[in-house]
Amino acid sequence: MRVLITGATGLVGNEIVKLCREKEILISYLTTSKSKIENNENYKGFYWNPNTGEIDENCFENVDVIIHLAGATIAKRWTKSYKKEILESRVKSTELIYNTLINIEHSVTQIISASAIGVYPDSQTNYYNEDYKTHTEDSFLTKVVHVWEQEVEAFKKLDIAVAKVRIGLVLSEKGGALPQIIKPAKIGLAAAFGTGKQWQSWIHITDLARLFLYILKYHLTGVFNAVAPNAVTNRELTKTVTKILEVPYFMPNIPKFFMKLVLGEMHVLLFDSQRVSSKKIENKGFNFKFNYLEPALVDLL
């Protein structure tokens, strides 16, 4: 089997590549950086540029499944122009793949696309599953996810099975949120954000990669939340980090207005509350290695 991965050199992509190699799945990958192109039978790189519509059509040769992770990071200040980039990077990359497949002979039977739990509204009481009906006017992230998922839906017209993976807070020692949480903790400045009561639906990077390959293996379709079964509050997350690092937790909570000044609109990533269910993927037989936060953080830290 051969898998084509977009975003293969990113945090999640790297982990999926590692797992594919362990399972002897052949990998082709698309990159916007020509210097990152390798040409081994089990790890082949191809150039693309979604902004200009360039793509090396050879990337689809003998490919059975596409794992689509490409998109500009949301962990960067949301200026008006950068918000446009966040949205367009997802739309243009998806459209480029779709429009290329229309015009060539290919063997692709499935696409598994990254998505995000940012589609669910901020709430401390709701427990969200995949059937929850969201509205594009709820927030900027909700709009991004709606448009993104809609673009991926189009692949059904090509008789390609579609799966969308709504990813929560990814815990990894190599990047993402965790190193940012650890930095202040290590110098004794650990503190929760706002009330600290907002829910954080997290997932260990290993489980996230395993979940993508589980969907691939069993050819699952539809939307799946990629979160561990036990969400925690922001306060609990911060306290667990300090416990494992054996550093104090005594700072007053960081007020919302302060982080809004520092981060602008992006501050919602720290203050929005989403308690999200993992039952759907579990009911399909997937077992998490890391169900609880503390063992997950012990493994990473």
C-alpha positions as CSV (number, residue, x, y, z in Angstrom):
1,M,0.0,0.0,0.0
2,R,1.2,3.6,-0.7
3,V,0.0,6.6,1.1
4,L,0.3,10.2,-0.1
5,I,0.8,12.7,2.8
6,T,0.5,16.4,2.7
7,G,2.1,18.2,5.7
8,A,4.4,15.2,6.2
9,T,7.2,17.2,7.7
10,G,5.0,18.9,10.3
11,L,4.4,17.8,13.9
12,V,1.6,15.3,13.2
13,G,2.9,14.4,9.8
14,N,6.2,13.3,11.2
15,E,4.5,11.0,13.7
16,I,2.3,9.4,11.0
17,V,5.3,8.9,8.7
18,K,7.1,7.1,11.6
19,L,4.2,4.8,12.1
20,C,3.8,4.1,8.4
21,R,7.4,3.1,8.3
22,E,6.9,0.7,11.2
23,K,4.0,-0.9,9.4
24,E,5.9,-1.0,6.1
25,I,3.4,1.3,4.3
26,L,5.1,3.1,1.4
27,I,5.0,6.9,1.6
28,S,4.8,9.6,-1.0
29,Y,4.6,13.2,0.3
30,L,4.0,16.7,-1.0
31,T,6.3,19.6,0.1
32,T,6.5,23.2,-0.8
33,S,10.3,23.1,-0.1
34,K,12.4,21.5,-2.9
35,S,15.2,21.0,-0.5
36,K,13.0,18.5,1.5
37,I,12.5,16.2,-1.5
38,E,13.9,12.7,-1.0
39,N,13.6,9.9,-3.6
40,N,13.6,6.5,-1.9
41,E,11.1,3.8,-2.9
42,N,9.5,3.9,0.6
43,Y,9.7,7.7,1.1
44,K,9.3,9.8,-2.1
45,G,8.9,13.5,-2.1
46,F,7.2,15.7,-4.7
47,Y,7.0,19.5,-5.1
48,W,3.7,21.4,-4.9
49,N,2.7,25.0,-4.4
50,P,-1.0,25.5,-3.7
51,N,-0.7,29.3,-4.0
52,T,0.3,29.0,-7.6
53,G,-1.5,25.8,-8.4
54,E,1.7,23.9,-9.1
55,I,1.8,20.1,-8.4
56,D,3.9,17.2,-9.6
57,E,1.3,14.8,-10.8
58,N,3.7,11.9,-10.4
59,C,2.9,12.1,-6.7
60,F,-0.3,10.2,-7.2
61,E,1.4,7.2,-8.9
62,N,0.3,3.9,-7.2
63,V,-1.3,5.9,-4.3
64,D,-4.2,4.2,-2.5
65,V,-4.9,6.7,0.3
66,I,-4.3,10.4,0.8
67,I,-3.7,11.8,4.3
68,H,-4.2,15.5,4.1
69,L,-2.7,17.6,6.9
70,A,-1.5,20.7,5.1
71,G,-2.6,24.1,6.3
72,A,-1.1,27.3,7.9
73,T,-0.7,27.0,11.6
74,I,-3.3,28.7,13.8
75,A,-0.7,29.3,16.5
76,K,0.3,32.7,15.1
77,R,-1.2,36.1,15.7
78,W,-4.4,36.4,13.7
79,T,-4.0,39.6,11.8
80,K,-6.6,40.2,9.0
81,S,-4.1,39.0,6.4
82,Y,-3.1,35.9,8.4
83,K,-6.7,34.9,9.0
84,K,-7.1,34.9,5.2
85,E,-3.9,32.7,4.9
86,I,-5.3,30.2,7.5
87,L,-8.5,29.8,5.5
88,E,-7.0,29.9,2.0
89,S,-4.1,27.5,2.8
90,R,-6.7,24.8,3.6
91,V,-9.0,25.6,0.7
92,K,-6.3,26.0,-2.0
93,S,-4.4,22.8,-1.1
94,T,-7.6,20.7,-1.0
95,E,-8.9,22.2,-4.3
96,L,-5.5,21.6,-6.0
97,I,-5.5,17.9,-5.1
98,Y,-9.2,17.5,-6.2
99,N,-8.8,19.4,-9.5
100,T,-5.7,17.3,-10.3
101,L,-7.4,14.0,-9.6
102,I,-10.3,14.9,-11.9
103,N,-7.9,15.1,-14.8
104,I,-5.7,12.1,-14.4
105,E,-6.0,8.4,-14.0
106,H,-5.4,7.4,-10.4
107,S,-5.9,4.6,-7.9
108,V,-6.9,6.7,-4.9
109,T,-9.8,5.1,-2.9
110,Q,-9.8,7.1,0.3
111,I,-8.9,10.6,1.7
112,I,-8.4,11.2,5.4
113,S,-8.3,14.9,6.2
114,A,-7.2,16.7,9.3
115,S,-9.9,19.0,10.8
116,A,-10.3,20.6,14.2
117,I,-12.5,20.6,17.3
118,G,-12.5,24.4,16.9
119,V,-15.7,23.8,15.0
120,Y,-17.5,23.4,18.3
121,P,-18.7,26.5,20.2
122,D,-17.2,27.7,23.5
123,S,-19.1,26.0,26.3
124,Q,-18.4,24.8,29.8
125,T,-21.5,22.6,29.9
126,N,-21.9,21.0,26.5
127,Y,-20.4,17.6,25.7
128,Y,-19.9,17.6,22.0
129,N,-20.1,14.6,19.6
130,E,-19.7,14.6,15.9
131,D,-23.4,15.0,15.2
132,Y,-23.6,18.5,16.9
133,K,-24.8,21.0,14.3
134,T,-22.5,24.0,14.2
135,H,-23.0,27.3,12.5
136,T,-20.3,29.3,10.5
137,E,-21.2,32.5,12.4
138,D,-20.2,30.9,15.8
139,S,-16.5,31.9,15.5
140,F,-13.6,32.3,13.0
141,L,-12.4,28.8,13.7
142,T,-15.9,27.3,13.2
143,K,-16.0,29.0,9.8
144,V,-12.5,27.7,8.9
145,V,-13.5,24.1,9.8
146,H,-16.8,24.3,8.0
147,V,-15.2,25.5,4.7
148,W,-12.3,23.0,5.1
149,E,-14.6,20.0,5.7
150,Q,-16.9,21.1,2.8
151,E,-13.9,21.2,0.4
152,V,-12.9,17.6,1.4
153,E,-16.5,16.4,1.0
154,A,-16.2,17.1,-2.7
155,F,-14.0,14.0,-3.1
156,K,-17.1,11.8,-2.8
157,K,-18.0,12.9,-6.3
158,L,-14.8,11.0,-7.5
159,D,-15.9,7.9,-5.7
160,I,-13.3,8.4,-3.0
161,A,-14.2,7.6,0.6
162,V,-13.9,10.6,2.9
163,A,-12.9,10.7,6.6
164,K,-12.4,13.9,8.6
165,V,-10.4,13.9,11.8
166,R,-11.3,16.7,14.2
167,I,-8.1,17.1,16.2
168,G,-8.0,18.4,19.8
169,L,-5.1,19.8,21.8
170,V,-2.1,17.7,20.6
171,L,0.4,16.9,23.3
172,S,3.9,16.3,22.1
173,E,7.3,17.1,23.5
174,K,8.5,18.1,20.0
175,G,6.2,21.0,19.4
176,G,2.6,22.4,19.6
177,A,1.2,23.6,22.9
178,L,3.0,21.5,25.5
179,P,6.5,23.1,25.2
180,Q,4.7,26.5,25.5
181,I,3.0,25.3,28.7
182,I,6.2,24.0,30.2
183,K,8.3,27.1,29.6
184,P,6.6,29.3,32.3
185,A,6.2,26.3,34.6
186,K,10.0,25.6,34.6
187,I,10.7,29.1,36.0
188,G,8.0,29.0,38.6
189,L,5.4,31.0,36.7
190,A,2.8,28.2,36.1
191,A,-0.7,29.6,36.1
192,A,-4.1,28.7,34.6
193,F,-5.8,31.0,32.1
194,G,-8.9,33.0,33.1
195,T,-11.1,31.0,35.5
196,G,-9.1,27.8,34.6
197,K,-12.4,26.0,34.3
198,Q,-12.4,25.8,30.5
199,W,-12.4,22.3,29.2
200,Q,-9.3,21.2,27.1
201,S,-9.9,18.1,25.0
202,W,-6.4,16.7,24.4
203,I,-4.7,13.8,22.7
204,H,-1.3,12.3,22.9
205,I,0.6,12.6,19.6
206,T,1.1,8.8,19.4
207,D,-2.6,8.1,19.7
208,L,-3.3,10.7,17.1
209,A,-1.0,9.0,14.6
210,R,-2.5,5.6,15.5
211,L,-6.0,7.0,15.0
212,F,-5.2,8.2,11.4
213,L,-3.8,4.7,10.6
214,Y,-6.8,3.0,12.2
215,I,-9.2,4.9,9.9
216,L,-6.9,4.0,7.0
217,K,-6.7,0.3,7.9
218,Y,-10.5,-0.2,8.4
219,H,-11.4,2.2,5.6
220,L,-13.7,4.2,7.9
221,T,-15.7,7.2,6.6
222,G,-17.3,10.2,8.2
223,V,-16.3,12.6,10.9
224,F,-14.3,11.5,14.0
225,N,-13.2,13.5,17.0
226,A,-9.5,12.9,17.8
227,V,-9.4,13.5,21.5
228,A,-8.6,11.3,24.5
229,P,-11.6,9.9,26.4
230,N,-11.0,12.2,29.5
231,A,-10.9,15.9,28.9
232,V,-9.5,18.1,31.7
233,T,-9.9,21.7,32.8
234,N,-7.1,24.2,32.0
235,R,-6.4,24.4,35.8
236,E,-6.0,20.6,35.9
237,L,-3.7,20.6,32.9
238,T,-1.4,23.2,34.4
239,K,-1.4,21.6,37.9
240,T,-0.5,18.2,36.4
241,V,2.4,19.7,34.4
242,T,3.8,21.3,37.6
243,K,3.3,18.0,39.6
244,I,5.3,16.0,37.0
245,L,8.0,18.7,36.6
246,E,8.1,19.1,40.5
247,V,7.8,22.8,40.3
248,P,5.4,25.1,42.3
249,Y,1.9,26.1,41.2
250,F,1.1,29.3,43.0
251,M,0.7,32.0,40.5
252,P,-2.7,33.9,40.3
253,N,-4.7,33.0,37.2
254,I,-3.7,35.0,34.0
255,P,-6.6,37.3,33.2
256,K,-8.3,37.1,29.8
257,F,-8.0,40.8,29.1
258,F,-4.2,40.6,29.5
259,M,-3.8,37.7,27.0
260,K,-6.1,39.5,24.6
261,L,-3.7,42.4,24.6
262,V,-0.7,40.0,24.1
263,L,-2.3,37.7,21.5
264,G,-5.2,39.5,20.0
265,E,-8.1,37.5,18.7
266,M,-5.9,34.3,18.9
267,H,-6.4,34.4,22.7
268,V,-9.5,32.3,22.2
269,L,-7.3,29.2,21.7
270,L,-6.4,29.5,25.5
271,F,-9.8,30.5,26.8
272,D,-12.5,28.7,24.7
273,S,-13.9,25.6,26.4
274,Q,-14.7,22.5,24.4
275,R,-15.5,19.2,26.1
276,V,-15.5,16.7,23.2
277,S,-16.5,13.0,23.0
278,S,-14.3,10.2,21.7
279,K,-17.0,7.6,21.8
280,K,-17.6,7.3,18.0
281,I,-14.0,6.2,17.2
282,E,-14.0,4.0,20.4
283,N,-17.2,2.3,19.2
284,K,-15.4,1.5,16.0
285,G,-12.9,-0.6,18.0
286,F,-10.1,2.0,18.5
287,N,-8.3,1.8,21.9
288,F,-6.4,4.7,23.2
289,K,-3.0,4.0,24.8
290,F,-3.3,7.2,26.8
291,N,-6.8,7.7,28.2
292,Y,-5.7,9.9,31.1
293,L,-3.7,13.1,31.2
294,E,-1.1,12.2,33.9
295,P,0.3,9.0,32.3
296,A,0.3,10.9,28.9
297,L,2.4,13.7,30.4
298,V,4.7,11.3,32.3
299,D,5.4,9.6,28.9
300,L,6.1,12.9,27.2
301,L,8.0,14.7,30.0
